[in-house]
Structures are given as structure tokens and as C-alpha cells.
């Protein structure tokens, strides 16, 4: 059985396009963080709240970033546009509320901008 047996060709092409777009921006985040001496891993197509895991040794402890990456074609970035993602990340953040070395972030790229808008998430 092939994937075409389960979904239409149009849906398959759209999924492939969305995957490529997601891959591009996840790689962009990975490159930004690696330039800042973070060790970075992608969690491709995981459908989990976290796309990127980054670790950076500090004096006496390790700093960890757990990042969801999004792209928007909207002109402005408003939290209400990403309510579902923010709510999921807030729920996820509850597990780590007592861990001072873990940051949970939502990185949003506007289609034309090179730099992301970074939203820090707390439970």
C-alpha cells in the first residue's frame, strides 16, 4: 500500500511542500544556534511540540532550549495567531517549571524577514 492509496495526490503534494518549508526554517534555527556555540538537534516530522533541542554547557550547569518553529505569511505577529501552539507549549512547559536551566521558546519567522520573533514560554 502506498501513501497515495490513503490520501489524494493534491494533499500529498501539500504535505511535502509543508515539510520542505518546515525543514528550511528548522535548519535556519539550527544554523543560528550553532553559530552561537549551541549543540543542536532537529526532531523532524515528529508532530511533537518541540522541533529543535539545543544544549549549551555553561559554568557549572547545562543550558537547554526546547524550540517550536513556525512560519507565517501574515504582516504582523500576534499571539492570537499562534494560540494553539502557545497553549500546547505552555502545557508542555508545566513538566519543566522547576528546571531553571530549560527554556521553552516559540520561534516565528515572517516570510520576508531573516530574523525570527522569539517568544519565551512559561507554564
C-alpha distance (Angstrom), angle and dihedral (degrees) to the residues before:
residue distance angle dihedral
X1 . . .
X2 3.79 . .
X3 3.77 128.4 .
X4 3.83 88.4 -109.4
X5 3.81 87.3 66.9
X6 3.80 89.7 61.4
X7 3.81 103.3 39.6
X8 3.78 137.8 20.9
X9 3.79 121.6 -91.4
X10 3.82 89.7 -116.7
X11 3.82 91.1 55.2
X12 3.80 90.5 46.5
X13 3.82 91.7 52.8
X14 3.82 90.6 47.8
X15 3.82 90.7 50.4
X16 3.80 90.7 49.5
X17 3.81 90.7 49.3
X18 3.81 92.4 48.9
X19 3.79 89.6 48.9
X20 3.83 91.2 52.3
X21 3.80 91.9 48.7
X22 3.81 91.1 48.3
X23 3.79 90.8 46.6
X24 3.83 91.4 51.8
X25 3.82 94.1 52.9
X26 3.80 94.3 41.1
X27 3.82 88.6 53.3
X28 3.79 88.9 48.4
X29 3.82 91.1 54.5
X30 3.80 90.1 45.6
X31 3.82 91.0 53.1
X32 3.82 93.2 47.1
X33 3.80 91.9 51.9
X34 3.80 95.0 43.1
X35 3.82 88.8 55.5
X36 3.82 86.1 57.0
X37 3.85 90.8 53.0
X38 3.80 97.4 -102.2
X39 3.81 120.7 144.0
X40 3.80 103.5 -128.8
X41 3.81 137.4 -166.6
X42 3.79 130.1 -177.6
X43 3.78 123.3 -140.6
X44 3.82 97.4 -152.2
X45 3.80 120.3 -156.6
X46 3.80 90.5 -14.7
X47 3.82 95.5 137.4
X48 3.80 86.6 -142.2
X49 3.81 123.8 127.7
X50 3.82 89.8 -105.3
X51 3.82 124.7 70.6
X52 3.81 99.3 166.5
X53 3.80 132.5 35.9
X54 3.81 115.7 -166.0
X55 3.80 128.1 -177.4
X56 3.79 127.9 -171.3
X57 3.81 125.0 178.8
X58 3.81 114.0 -129.7
X59 3.79 129.6 -178.9
X60 3.79 104.8 -64.6
X61 3.81 97.9 -10.6
X62 3.80 145.4 41.1
X63 3.81 123.0 -108.9
X64 3.83 115.2 -144.3
X65 3.80 129.4 -165.6
X66 3.80 121.6 -165.2
X67 3.80 108.2 -166.8
X68 3.80 137.4 -170.4
X69 3.83 112.6 -161.0
X70 3.81 123.4 -150.3
X71 3.77 136.6 171.9
X72 3.78 126.3 -155.0
X73 3.77 134.7 -171.2
X74 3.82 91.2 -157.8
X75 3.80 118.1 114.1
X76 3.79 95.2 -127.3
X77 3.77 133.0 31.2
X78 3.78 115.9 -125.5
X79 3.78 126.2 173.6
X80 3.82 89.7 -129.5
X81 3.82 90.0 65.6
X82 3.81 89.0 59.9
X83 3.81 99.4 36.0
X84 3.82 94.0 125.7
X85 3.81 92.4 51.0
X86 3.80 93.4 43.4
X87 3.81 91.8 49.4
X88 3.82 90.9 49.9
X89 3.80 91.4 48.7
X90 3.82 92.0 47.3
X91 3.79 89.5 52.6
X92 3.81 89.6 47.5
X93 3.83 90.6 47.7
X94 3.81 91.4 59.7
X95 3.81 88.4 75.0
X96 3.80 90.1 59.7
X97 3.81 102.1 35.3
X98 3.81 92.5 118.8
X99 3.82 95.0 46.5
X100 3.79 107.9 95.0
X101 3.81 93.0 -174.3
X102 3.83 95.1 59.9
X103 3.80 122.3 84.6
X104 3.79 122.0 -172.2
X105 3.79 114.0 -158.0
X106 3.79 141.1 177.0
X107 3.81 111.6 -146.3
X108 3.81 112.8 -161.3
X109 3.78 123.1 -169.5
X110 3.77 122.1 -162.9
X111 3.79 110.8 -143.1
X112 3.81 94.9 -112.1
X113 3.82 100.0 34.7
X114 3.77 124.9 92.3
X115 3.79 96.3 -157.8
X116 3.80 124.1 62.4
X117 3.75 128.9 -127.1
X118 3.82 104.5 -123.1
X119 3.79 119.2 -151.5
X120 3.82 117.3 -168.6
X121 3.80 112.5 -142.7
X122 3.79 125.8 -151.4
X123 3.79 130.1 175.2
